[in-house]
Amino acid sequence: MSAHTLTDAPVTVTAHLVAKSGNAKTGPIPVSTTERASCPTSCAFYSGCYASHGHTRINWAKVPERGGPWAAFVGKVAALPDGQLWRHNEAGDLVHVDGVIHAPALRALVQANSGKRGYTYTHHRLTPANVRALRDANAGGFTVNVSCETPAQADIARAAGLPAVLVVSEPPAKGATTPDGHPIRQCPAERSAVTCANCGICARPDRQAVIAFTAHGPGARGVREALQRVRLEEATAGATR
């Protein structure tokens, strides 16, 4: 089956949009969640991400009940005020079919985001088809950050013309860079009272910095173990994101 056929498949996953998040890190901005079927099994944290713990896990499980079809979700995004900063997917990922990002579904979201400042993160593999979809989204004003587990992976994303973020075990040292020289900057919310609502750096696709998020909370141990596995694989086989 071709990638074209895959991405023309009907969208069956549900998504939920909260108009004002109660998350202390994001601040009071709209935040969405997409059901777990949106997550690629290739994600390093598929078996144990942050969303698998606490209130986020409970809310994630209720998305099919609280949310609705993709078209309805996109309609709610379109109704957000112009200029609104909002985060897509506090949990979940971009709609896909067998690891191929569903380009029509993403295009619909990008169009709905017109005039807004939406942003998200993805763990989908950077296959040629997925890179095309991600480039189109970023060019269309909807920022999709490539979530990486090593600095070398971040370089691959940057070489593809995509903004990157990095999950780390410990906060990066001052002046840290990727092997290709891209600056690595710790998420401002980790070192000050800043929230996503008054920062917005992840919504800027043209930035040079790779934003680092330190493992934390109930899922920190599992995240650190996953990072260790990825680094070991990379050391023996090279970066193959």
C-alpha positions as CSV (number, residue, x, y, z in Angstrom):
1,M,0.0,0.0,0.0
2,S,1.4,3.4,-1.0
3,A,2.0,6.3,1.4
4,H,-0.5,8.3,-0.7
5,T,-3.2,5.7,0.0
6,L,-2.3,5.5,3.7
7,T,-2.7,9.3,4.2
8,D,-6.0,9.3,2.4
9,A,-7.5,6.9,4.9
10,P,-10.3,8.2,7.1
11,V,-9.4,9.9,10.4
12,T,-10.8,7.8,13.2
13,V,-8.9,9.2,16.3
14,T,-10.6,11.7,18.6
15,A,-9.2,14.8,20.1
16,H,-10.2,17.2,22.9
17,L,-9.5,20.9,23.3
18,V,-9.6,22.7,26.6
19,A,-10.1,26.4,26.3
20,K,-8.0,27.3,29.4
21,S,-5.5,24.8,30.7
22,G,-5.0,24.3,34.4
23,N,-1.5,23.0,33.9
24,A,1.0,25.2,35.9
25,K,3.7,24.8,33.2
26,T,1.6,25.8,30.2
27,G,-0.3,28.5,31.9
28,P,-3.9,29.5,31.0
29,I,-3.8,28.8,27.3
30,P,-5.9,26.4,25.2
31,V,-4.4,22.9,25.2
32,S,-5.5,19.8,23.3
33,T,-5.1,16.1,23.7
34,T,-5.3,13.4,21.1
35,E,-6.1,9.8,21.9
36,R,-3.3,7.3,22.3
37,A,-3.8,5.7,18.9
38,S,-2.1,8.9,17.5
39,C,1.2,7.9,19.1
40,P,3.8,6.2,16.9
41,T,5.0,2.9,18.3
42,S,8.5,3.9,17.2
43,C,8.5,6.6,20.0
44,A,11.3,5.9,22.5
45,F,8.8,6.6,25.3
46,Y,5.8,4.7,23.9
47,S,5.7,2.3,26.8
48,G,6.2,4.8,29.5
49,C,5.8,8.5,28.8
50,Y,4.7,11.3,31.1
51,A,1.1,11.0,29.9
52,S,1.0,7.5,31.4
53,H,1.0,8.9,34.9
54,G,-1.3,10.9,37.3
55,H,-4.0,13.2,36.1
56,T,-2.7,13.3,32.6
57,R,-3.2,9.6,32.2
58,I,-6.7,9.8,33.5
59,N,-7.6,12.7,31.2
60,W,-5.9,11.0,28.2
61,A,-8.0,7.9,28.7
62,K,-11.2,10.0,28.7
63,V,-10.4,11.8,25.3
64,P,-12.8,9.5,23.3
65,E,-15.5,10.4,25.8
66,R,-14.8,14.1,26.2
67,G,-13.5,14.9,22.8
68,G,-14.9,14.3,19.4
69,P,-14.2,13.6,15.7
70,W,-11.2,15.3,14.0
71,A,-13.4,17.6,12.0
72,A,-15.2,18.9,15.1
73,F,-11.8,19.4,16.9
74,V,-10.4,21.3,13.9
75,G,-13.6,23.5,14.0
76,K,-12.9,24.4,17.6
77,V,-9.3,25.4,16.8
78,A,-10.6,27.6,13.9
79,A,-12.9,29.4,16.4
80,L,-10.0,30.4,18.7
81,P,-9.2,34.1,18.7
82,D,-6.7,35.5,16.2
83,G,-3.3,35.7,17.7
84,Q,-4.0,33.0,20.3
85,L,-1.1,30.9,21.5
86,W,-2.1,27.3,22.0
87,R,-0.5,24.0,22.5
88,H,-1.6,20.9,20.5
89,N,-1.2,17.6,22.3
90,E,-0.4,17.8,25.9
91,A,-0.7,14.0,25.3
92,G,-0.8,12.2,22.0
93,D,0.9,12.9,18.6
94,L,0.0,13.8,15.0
95,V,-2.6,11.6,13.3
96,H,-1.0,8.9,11.3
97,V,-1.6,5.6,9.6
98,D,1.1,3.0,10.2
99,G,3.7,5.7,11.0
100,V,2.9,7.9,8.0
101,I,1.6,11.3,9.1
102,H,-1.9,11.8,7.8
103,A,-1.1,14.8,5.6
104,P,-4.8,15.8,4.9
105,A,-5.6,15.8,8.7
106,L,-2.5,17.9,9.4
107,R,-3.3,20.3,6.6
108,A,-6.8,20.8,8.0
109,L,-5.3,21.6,11.4
110,V,-2.8,24.0,9.8
111,Q,-5.6,25.8,8.0
112,A,-7.7,26.0,11.2
113,N,-4.7,27.5,12.9
114,S,-4.5,30.4,10.4
115,G,-4.0,33.6,12.4
116,K,-3.3,31.7,15.6
117,R,0.0,30.6,17.2
118,G,-0.4,26.9,17.5
119,Y,2.5,24.6,18.3
120,T,3.2,21.0,19.1
121,Y,5.8,18.2,19.3
122,T,6.1,14.9,17.4
123,H,8.0,11.7,17.8
124,H,7.2,10.4,14.3
125,R,10.2,9.1,12.4
126,L,11.7,11.6,9.9
127,T,10.8,9.6,6.8
128,P,10.7,11.6,3.5
129,A,6.9,11.7,3.5
130,N,6.8,12.8,7.2
131,V,9.4,15.5,6.6
132,R,7.4,16.9,3.7
133,A,4.3,17.0,6.0
134,L,6.2,18.7,8.8
135,R,7.8,21.2,6.6
136,D,4.5,22.2,5.1
137,A,2.9,22.6,8.5
138,N,5.7,24.8,9.8
139,A,5.7,26.9,6.6
140,G,1.9,27.2,7.0
141,G,2.2,28.8,10.5
142,F,1.7,25.8,12.7
143,T,4.9,24.9,14.5
144,V,5.7,21.3,14.8
145,N,8.8,20.6,16.9
146,V,10.7,17.3,16.3
147,S,11.1,15.6,19.7
148,C,14.6,14.1,20.0
149,E,16.4,12.0,22.5
150,T,20.0,12.8,21.5
151,P,21.8,15.9,20.2
152,A,22.7,14.0,17.0
153,Q,19.0,13.4,16.4
154,A,18.4,17.2,16.8
155,D,21.0,17.8,14.2
156,I,19.2,15.5,11.8
157,A,16.0,17.5,12.4
158,R,17.7,20.8,11.9
159,A,19.3,19.6,8.7
160,A,15.8,18.8,7.5
161,G,14.8,22.4,8.1
162,L,12.7,21.6,11.2
163,P,12.7,23.0,14.7
164,A,13.9,20.6,17.3
165,V,13.5,19.9,21.1
166,L,15.5,17.5,23.2
167,V,14.7,15.4,26.2
168,V,17.6,15.2,28.6
169,S,18.4,13.4,31.8
170,E,20.0,16.5,33.4
171,P,19.8,20.2,32.5
172,P,22.2,21.2,29.8
173,A,25.4,23.0,30.7
174,K,25.7,26.7,29.8
175,G,27.0,27.0,26.3
176,A,26.0,23.4,25.3
177,T,25.7,22.7,21.6
178,T,24.8,19.8,19.4
179,P,27.7,18.1,17.4
180,D,26.8,20.4,14.5
181,G,26.9,23.5,16.7
182,H,23.3,24.3,17.3
183,P,22.8,25.9,20.8
184,I,21.0,23.8,23.3
185,R,18.9,25.9,25.7
186,Q,17.0,24.7,28.8
187,C,13.3,25.3,28.8
188,P,12.8,28.7,30.5
189,A,9.9,27.3,32.6
190,E,12.4,24.9,34.3
191,R,14.5,27.7,35.7
192,S,12.1,30.6,36.3
193,A,8.5,31.5,36.8
194,V,7.9,31.6,33.1
195,T,5.1,29.6,31.6
196,C,4.3,28.6,28.0
197,A,1.7,31.3,28.0
198,N,4.3,34.1,28.4
199,C,7.2,32.4,26.7
200,G,6.2,31.0,23.3
201,I,9.7,30.0,22.2
202,C,8.4,26.6,21.1
203,A,6.0,28.3,18.8
204,R,8.8,29.9,16.8
205,P,9.9,27.6,14.0
206,D,12.7,29.9,12.8
207,R,14.7,29.8,16.1
208,Q,18.2,28.3,16.0
209,A,18.2,26.9,19.6
210,V,17.2,23.3,20.4
211,I,15.1,23.5,23.5
212,A,15.9,21.0,26.2
213,F,13.3,19.4,28.6
214,T,14.7,17.7,31.7
215,A,13.2,14.4,32.8
216,H,11.0,15.1,35.8
217,G,8.0,13.9,37.8
218,P,6.6,10.4,38.2
219,G,7.8,9.3,34.8
220,A,11.3,10.6,35.1
221,R,12.9,7.2,35.8
222,G,11.3,5.6,32.8
223,V,12.3,8.5,30.6
224,R,15.9,8.3,31.8
225,E,16.1,4.6,31.1
226,A,14.7,5.1,27.6
227,L,17.3,7.8,27.0
228,Q,20.0,5.5,28.1
229,R,18.8,2.8,25.7
230,V,18.7,5.3,22.8
231,R,22.2,6.6,23.5
232,L,23.6,3.1,23.6
233,E,21.9,2.2,20.3
234,E,23.2,5.4,18.8
235,A,26.7,4.7,20.0
236,T,26.8,1.3,18.4
237,A,24.8,2.0,15.2
238,G,24.9,5.8,14.7
239,A,22.0,8.3,14.6
240,T,19.2,6.8,12.6
241,R,16.1,8.8,13.5
